[in-house]
Amino acid sequence: MPDVTIVAVSGRKILLYLDDVARLRIEVFRDYPYLYAGSLEYEKEYLQSYAACDKSIFVLALDGVDVVGVSTGLPMLDADEAFQHSYLQRGDDLSKIFYLGESVLLPKHRGCGIGHAFFDEREKQARECGAALVTFCSVIRSEDHPLRPFGYRSHDVFWKKRGYEPNGLCAQLAWEQVDQGSEVENELVFWSRTL
């Protein structure tokens, strides 16, 4: 990870990086497969839930003082209801689950091991919180989606090498998409692994 420092912060310390992380999420998630047309106002509001939770984590990739990547996580009990829903329906104990939010990284820093550092730090935090299961979501897109870039490769192989597998649960989440110009309901599949 040449010239990149990995720093983990929790709770209110997240507020120091809120603007940078909000901008980064908008920039990276605009691309396929998320196609997210976000706003700074919404992002800041969404990220406040992490700052309000003292067991949350932001794993930051810093190039000097510039935030070039971030990966988030928090106990499932503190996550959005959209992520809790399927686990509650199945009867799982949310206090034993740690939700791995999102990972975003600028393209020029990809392929250097930062993704592994993101998972290592979040899994460490999950263990410290007493979680037995870690989980995250990935949006479902058809293979023939018109905005799928030529040569696109999903992160499935990377996630499987980390021990994650789709667990059969899904979440529904709406966001404004760049290809629609309006809010669209999206289906996301959960991946998980036991600790």
Secondary structure, DSSP 8 states (H G I E B T S, - for coil): -TT-EEEEE-GGGGGGGHHHHHHHHHHHHTSTTT-B---HHHHHHHHHHHHT-TT-EEEEEEETTEEEEEEEEEEGGGS-HHHHHHHHHHT--GGGEEEEEEEEE-GGGTTSSHHHHHHHHHHHHHHHTT-SEEEEEEE---TT-TT--TT---SHHHHHHTT-EEEEEEEEEEEEBTTTSSEEEEEEEEEEEE-
